[in-house]
């Protein structure tokens, strides 16, 4: 397994720390979110406290996807000439994005055994497998952005189009969620359009989640422009004002949107859902920028460490929670029996493990690239052997 932090690794240049801070906080809260969702008892889900926790946890995915777009814009600005040519840097970037998508699918593979895949996998299992999750959404959205860059040929054109898409996608999302795309498109493609067949976990289809990535890319591009002019402080002040306007707009237009669309689900496809959360994420992003500028970020910061190694932390913590170890599965074993104290303890243990993983992997990745490559091939070979020859569940 490799760990290019969700398309943002920018080697041999100074990293922009507030992006890693944003992504790092998102990943750490994500660990708590997954522990909470997978283990907390049903009795606690009606609590007022749980409602507030759920709202805060609901900011994780918007922050995570927004940060991916933000980081893409920064990396692309540094490598724009390489990304406009069909050479090795472009191919490496495309490979990284496809790898992110592949990891997303591997985390949802119905059975990690060839025989069971061929003979024991139900249609529902395949539907779940092809449901778009956050890694697939990020990878495919950035592949779309890269394709548009090659077509449009300049950054100003690209980010003007992305700004339009960041506005159009949220307003189109309720319409897209009113269509059963499985009747019109192959299942692997239909899963990216909406999650209407998954009431408990609709996933992260392109509508509306790609809009967070497009918005992040637009903000990242204009941040780089402002930084080059020395006006980045003024830029982030304007972002805070814009974020306030978006939050107010989301509240004021909610009744209108609920009446306007024939199919309307606030928590999944509403434009107001998008603009409220985008406003909050913009505020958090701006505050982290000012924090970095005023206080600086320690080279040993745990938050930025997790942000840099976000992909491996994301994949491994999900594997530990939901993966099958023989016949043992953590979430199934807990069976939604945890109270808040047990959730907190479980989150603490898993967080410490993931910080340790990020630290070790970061050291190996930077200081021992040959060891990293050997580990990658060794892990890939082990998973391949288990897939083809393992005993299964």
C-alpha positions as CSV (number, residue, x, y, z in Angstrom):
1,X,0.0,0.0,0.0
2,X,1.3,3.4,-0.8
3,X,0.3,6.7,0.7
4,X,0.4,9.7,-1.5
5,X,-1.7,12.0,0.7
6,X,-4.9,12.7,-1.2
7,X,-3.6,14.2,-4.3
8,X,-1.4,16.7,-2.6
9,X,2.1,15.5,-2.3
10,X,4.4,18.3,-3.6
11,X,7.9,17.1,-3.3
12,X,11.0,19.3,-3.0
13,X,8.9,22.4,-2.2
14,X,7.7,24.1,0.9
15,X,4.3,22.7,1.8
16,X,1.4,25.0,2.6
17,X,0.7,24.0,6.1
18,X,-2.8,25.2,6.5
19,X,-3.9,22.7,3.9
20,X,-2.4,19.9,5.8
21,X,-3.9,21.3,9.0
22,X,-7.4,21.3,7.4
23,X,-6.9,17.7,6.1
24,X,-5.3,16.5,9.3
25,X,-8.2,17.7,11.5
26,X,-10.7,16.3,9.0
27,X,-9.0,12.8,9.2
28,X,-8.8,12.8,13.0
29,X,-12.4,13.8,13.4
30,X,-13.2,11.2,10.7
31,X,-11.8,8.5,12.9
32,X,-14.2,9.5,15.7
33,X,-17.0,9.7,13.2
34,X,-16.5,6.1,12.0
35,X,-16.1,4.8,15.5
36,X,-19.2,6.6,16.5
37,X,-21.3,5.4,13.6
38,X,-20.1,1.9,13.8
39,X,-20.3,1.3,17.5
40,X,-22.7,3.6,19.4
41,X,-25.9,2.1,20.8
42,X,-29.2,2.9,19.1
43,X,-30.5,4.3,22.4
44,X,-28.1,7.2,22.3
45,X,-29.0,8.2,18.7
46,X,-32.0,10.1,19.8
47,X,-30.0,12.3,22.3
48,X,-29.6,16.0,21.7
49,X,-25.8,15.5,22.2
50,X,-25.8,12.9,19.4
51,X,-27.5,15.4,17.1
52,X,-24.7,18.0,17.8
53,X,-22.0,15.4,17.4
54,X,-23.6,14.3,14.1
55,X,-23.6,17.9,12.8
56,X,-19.9,18.4,13.6
57,X,-19.1,15.0,12.1
58,X,-21.0,16.0,9.0
59,X,-18.4,18.6,8.4
60,X,-15.6,16.0,7.9
61,X,-16.4,14.9,4.4
62,X,-16.9,18.5,3.1
63,X,-13.6,19.5,4.6
64,X,-11.8,16.4,3.3
65,X,-13.1,16.8,-0.3
66,X,-12.6,20.6,-0.3
67,X,-9.0,20.1,0.9
68,X,-8.4,17.7,-2.0
69,X,-9.4,20.4,-4.5
70,X,-7.4,23.0,-2.7
71,X,-4.3,20.9,-2.7
72,X,-4.7,20.0,-6.4
73,X,-4.8,23.6,-7.4
74,X,-1.6,24.3,-5.5
75,X,0.2,21.3,-6.9
76,X,-1.0,22.0,-10.4
77,X,0.2,25.7,-10.3
78,X,3.7,24.4,-9.5
79,X,3.6,21.8,-12.3
80,X,1.4,23.5,-14.8
81,X,3.7,23.0,-17.8
82,X,4.2,19.3,-17.0
83,X,0.5,18.7,-16.6
84,X,-0.2,20.3,-20.0
85,X,2.2,17.9,-21.7
86,X,1.7,14.2,-22.2
87,X,4.9,13.3,-20.4
88,X,6.0,11.4,-17.3
89,X,4.7,14.0,-14.7
90,X,1.2,13.9,-16.1
91,X,1.2,10.1,-16.3
92,X,2.4,9.9,-12.7
93,X,-0.4,12.3,-11.6
94,X,-3.0,10.3,-13.4
95,X,-1.6,7.1,-11.8
96,X,-1.9,8.6,-8.4
97,X,-5.5,9.6,-9.0
98,X,-6.4,6.2,-10.3
99,X,-4.7,4.6,-7.3
100,X,-6.9,6.7,-5.0
101,X,-9.9,5.4,-6.9
102,X,-8.7,1.8,-6.7
103,X,-8.1,2.0,-3.0
104,X,-11.7,3.3,-2.6
105,X,-13.0,0.2,-4.4
106,X,-10.7,-2.2,-2.6
107,X,-12.2,-0.9,0.7
108,X,-15.6,-2.0,-0.5
109,X,-14.8,-5.3,-2.1
110,X,-17.6,-7.7,-1.3
111,X,-15.4,-10.7,-0.5
112,X,-11.6,-10.7,-0.4
113,X,-11.4,-14.2,-2.0
114,X,-11.7,-15.1,-5.6
115,X,-13.9,-18.1,-5.1
116,X,-16.4,-16.2,-3.0
117,X,-16.3,-13.3,-5.4
118,X,-17.3,-15.6,-8.3
119,X,-19.9,-17.8,-6.5
120,X,-21.0,-16.2,-3.2
121,X,-21.4,-12.5,-4.1
122,X,-25.0,-11.2,-4.3
123,X,-26.4,-8.5,-6.6
124,X,-26.7,-6.3,-3.6
125,X,-23.1,-6.8,-2.8
126,X,-22.1,-5.6,-6.2
127,X,-24.4,-2.6,-5.9
128,X,-22.6,-1.7,-2.7
129,X,-19.2,-2.2,-4.3
130,X,-20.0,0.2,-7.2
131,X,-21.4,2.8,-4.9
132,X,-19.2,5.9,-5.0
133,X,-17.4,6.6,-1.7
134,X,-15.3,9.5,-0.8
135,X,-12.0,8.3,-2.4
136,X,-13.8,7.4,-5.7
137,X,-15.5,10.8,-5.7
138,X,-12.1,12.6,-5.1
139,X,-10.2,10.6,-7.6
140,X,-12.8,10.8,-10.4
141,X,-13.5,14.5,-9.8
142,X,-9.8,15.4,-10.0
143,X,-9.5,13.2,-13.2
144,X,-12.3,15.3,-14.7
145,X,-10.5,18.5,-13.6
146,X,-7.3,17.2,-15.2
147,X,-9.1,16.3,-18.4
148,X,-10.6,19.8,-18.5
149,X,-7.1,21.3,-18.0
150,X,-5.8,19.4,-21.0
151,X,-8.8,20.6,-23.0
152,X,-8.9,24.2,-21.9
153,X,-5.1,24.6,-21.9
154,X,-4.8,27.5,-19.4
155,X,-5.5,27.8,-15.6
156,X,-7.7,30.9,-15.8
157,X,-10.1,29.1,-18.2
158,X,-10.1,26.0,-16.1
159,X,-10.9,27.7,-12.9
160,X,-13.6,29.9,-14.5
161,X,-15.3,26.7,-15.6
162,X,-14.8,25.0,-12.2
163,X,-16.4,28.0,-10.5
164,X,-19.4,27.6,-12.8
165,X,-19.5,23.9,-12.0
166,X,-19.2,24.5,-8.3
167,X,-22.4,26.6,-8.6
168,X,-24.3,24.4,-11.1
169,X,-23.7,21.0,-9.5
170,X,-25.4,21.8,-6.2
171,X,-28.5,23.2,-7.9
172,X,-28.6,20.2,-10.3
173,X,-28.2,17.6,-7.6
174,X,-31.9,17.3,-6.5
175,X,-32.8,16.7,-10.1
176,X,-30.1,14.1,-10.5
177,X,-31.3,12.4,-7.4
178,X,-34.8,12.1,-8.8
179,X,-33.5,9.9,-11.7
180,X,-32.9,6.2,-11.3
181,X,-29.6,6.1,-13.3
182,X,-29.4,2.3,-13.1
183,X,-32.1,2.2,-15.7
184,X,-30.0,4.3,-18.1
185,X,-26.3,3.7,-17.3
186,X,-24.1,0.7,-16.4
187,X,-24.0,0.1,-12.6
188,X,-20.3,1.3,-12.2
189,X,-21.2,4.7,-13.7
190,X,-24.7,5.0,-12.2
191,X,-23.1,4.8,-8.7
192,X,-21.5,8.2,-9.3
193,X,-24.7,10.0,-10.1
194,X,-26.7,9.5,-6.9
195,X,-27.2,7.2,-3.9
196,X,-30.9,6.8,-4.1
197,X,-30.7,3.0,-3.6
198,X,-28.9,3.3,-0.3
199,X,-31.1,5.0,2.3
200,X,-28.7,4.3,5.2
201,X,-25.5,5.3,3.5
202,X,-25.9,7.2,0.2
203,X,-22.2,7.4,-0.3
204,X,-20.5,10.3,-2.0
205,X,-21.7,10.6,-5.6
206,X,-20.5,13.4,-7.8
207,X,-23.8,15.2,-7.2
208,X,-23.3,17.2,-5.0
209,X,-19.9,16.1,-3.6
210,X,-17.8,17.0,-6.6
211,X,-18.8,20.6,-6.0
212,X,-16.8,20.7,-2.8
213,X,-13.7,19.6,-4.8
214,X,-14.3,22.1,-7.5
215,X,-14.8,24.9,-5.0
216,X,-11.6,23.9,-3.2
217,X,-9.7,24.1,-6.4
218,X,-11.0,27.5,-7.2
219,X,-10.1,28.8,-3.7
220,X,-6.6,27.2,-4.0
221,X,-6.0,28.9,-7.4
222,X,-7.0,32.3,-6.3
223,X,-5.0,31.9,-3.0
224,X,-1.9,31.3,-5.1
225,X,-2.6,34.4,-7.1
226,X,-3.1,36.4,-4.0
227,X,0.0,35.0,-2.4
228,X,2.1,36.0,-5.5
229,X,0.7,39.6,-5.1
230,X,1.2,39.7,-1.4
231,X,-2.5,40.1,-0.7
232,X,-3.3,36.7,0.8
233,X,-4.5,38.3,4.1
234,X,-7.1,40.4,2.3
235,X,-8.1,37.3,0.3
236,X,-8.9,35.3,3.4
237,X,-10.8,38.2,5.0
238,X,-12.9,38.2,1.9
239,X,-13.4,34.5,2.1
240,X,-14.7,34.8,5.7
241,X,-17.2,37.5,4.5
242,X,-18.2,35.1,1.6
243,X,-18.6,32.2,4.0
244,X,-21.0,34.3,6.2
245,X,-23.0,35.2,3.1
246,X,-23.2,31.5,2.0
247,X,-24.4,30.5,5.5
248,X,-27.1,33.2,5.5
249,X,-28.1,32.3,1.9
250,X,-28.4,28.6,2.8
251,X,-30.9,29.4,5.6
252,X,-32.9,32.0,3.7
253,X,-33.4,29.8,0.6
254,X,-34.1,26.5,2.3
255,X,-38.0,26.9,2.3
256,X,-37.8,27.9,-1.4
257,X,-35.7,25.0,-2.4
258,X,-37.9,22.6,-0.5
259,X,-40.9,23.8,-2.6
260,X,-39.0,24.1,-5.9
261,X,-37.7,20.6,-6.4
262,X,-40.0,17.6,-6.9
263,X,-37.4,15.4,-5.2
264,X,-35.8,17.0,-2.3
265,X,-33.6,15.6,0.5
266,X,-31.8,18.2,2.6
267,X,-29.1,15.9,3.9
268,X,-28.2,14.3,0.6
269,X,-28.8,16.6,-2.4
270,X,-30.0,20.0,-1.3
271,X,-28.1,23.0,-2.6
272,X,-28.6,24.6,0.9
273,X,-26.8,21.6,2.4
274,X,-23.9,22.3,0.2
275,X,-23.7,26.1,0.7
276,X,-24.1,25.9,4.5
277,X,-21.3,23.4,4.8
278,X,-19.1,25.2,2.2
279,X,-19.5,28.4,4.2
280,X,-18.4,26.7,7.4
281,X,-15.5,25.0,5.7
282,X,-14.3,28.3,4.2
283,X,-14.4,29.8,7.7
284,X,-12.4,27.0,9.1
285,X,-9.9,27.1,6.2
286,X,-9.4,30.9,6.7
287,X,-8.9,30.5,10.5
288,X,-6.3,27.8,9.9
289,X,-4.5,30.1,7.5
290,X,-4.4,32.9,10.1
291,X,-3.3,30.4,12.7
292,X,-0.4,29.2,10.5
293,X,0.5,32.8,9.7
294,X,0.4,34.0,13.3
295,X,1.6,31.0,15.3
296,X,3.4,29.0,12.6
297,X,3.1,25.2,12.6
298,X,5.6,23.0,14.4
299,X,7.6,20.7,12.2
300,X,6.5,17.9,14.6
301,X,2.8,18.8,14.4
302,X,0.7,15.7,14.8
303,X,-2.2,17.3,12.8
304,X,-0.1,18.1,9.7
305,X,1.6,14.7,10.0
306,X,-1.8,13.0,9.7
307,X,-2.7,15.5,6.9
308,X,0.3,14.5,4.9
309,X,-0.3,10.8,5.3
310,X,-4.1,11.1,5.0
311,X,-4.6,8.3,2.4
312,X,-2.9,5.5,4.4
313,X,-4.6,6.6,7.6
314,X,-7.9,6.7,5.9
315,X,-7.6,3.3,4.4
316,X,-6.0,1.5,7.4
317,X,-8.4,2.8,10.0
318,X,-11.4,1.7,7.9
319,X,-9.8,-1.7,7.4
320,X,-9.3,-2.1,11.2
321,X,-12.8,-1.1,12.0
322,X,-14.8,-2.8,9.2
323,X,-12.4,-5.4,7.8
324,X,-12.7,-9.1,8.5
325,X,-9.9,-10.8,10.4
326,X,-10.8,-14.5,9.8
327,X,-14.3,-14.5,11.2
328,X,-13.8,-11.6,13.5
329,X,-15.0,-8.0,12.6
330,X,-14.7,-5.2,15.1
331,X,-18.0,-3.4,14.2
332,X,-20.0,-6.7,14.1
333,X,-18.5,-7.8,17.4
334,X,-19.4,-4.5,19.2
335,X,-22.9,-4.7,17.6
336,X,-23.8,-1.1,18.4
337,X,-23.4,-1.5,22.2
338,X,-21.0,1.3,23.0
339,X,-21.9,4.3,25.2
340,X,-20.1,7.6,24.8
341,X,-17.3,6.6,27.1
342,X,-16.5,3.5,25.2
343,X,-16.7,5.4,21.9
344,X,-14.2,7.9,23.3
345,X,-11.8,5.2,24.4
346,X,-12.1,3.4,21.1
347,X,-11.5,6.6,19.2
348,X,-8.4,7.3,21.4
349,X,-6.9,3.9,20.8
350,X,-7.5,4.0,17.1
351,X,-6.2,7.6,16.8
352,X,-3.0,6.7,18.6
353,X,-2.5,3.8,16.3
354,X,-3.0,5.9,13.2
355,X,-0.7,8.7,14.4
356,X,2.0,6.1,15.0
357,X,1.3,4.6,11.5
358,X,1.5,8.1,9.9
359,X,4.8,8.8,11.7
360,X,6.5,5.5,10.7
361,X,5.2,5.6,7.2
362,X,6.2,9.3,6.8
363,X,9.8,8.5,7.9
364,X,10.0,5.5,5.7
365,X,8.6,7.3,2.7
366,X,11.0,10.2,3.0
367,X,14.2,8.7,4.3
368,X,14.0,5.1,3.0
369,X,12.3,5.2,-0.5
370,X,13.7,1.7,-1.4
371,X,12.3,0.3,1.8
372,X,9.0,2.0,1.1
373,X,8.9,0.4,-2.4
374,X,9.8,-3.0,-1.0
375,X,7.0,-2.7,1.5
376,X,4.5,-1.7,-1.2
377,X,5.4,-4.7,-3.4
378,X,5.4,-7.0,-0.4
379,X,1.9,-5.9,0.8
380,X,0.6,-6.1,-2.7
381,X,2.0,-9.6,-3.1
382,X,0.5,-10.7,0.2
383,X,-2.9,-9.3,-0.6
384,X,-2.8,-11.0,-4.0
385,X,-1.9,-14.4,-2.5
386,X,-4.7,-14.1,0.0
387,X,-7.2,-13.1,-2.6
388,X,-6.4,-16.0,-5.0
389,X,-5.5,-18.7,-2.5
390,X,-6.8,-17.7,0.9
391,X,-9.4,-19.7,2.7
392,X,-12.0,-16.9,2.7
393,X,-14.4,-16.2,5.5
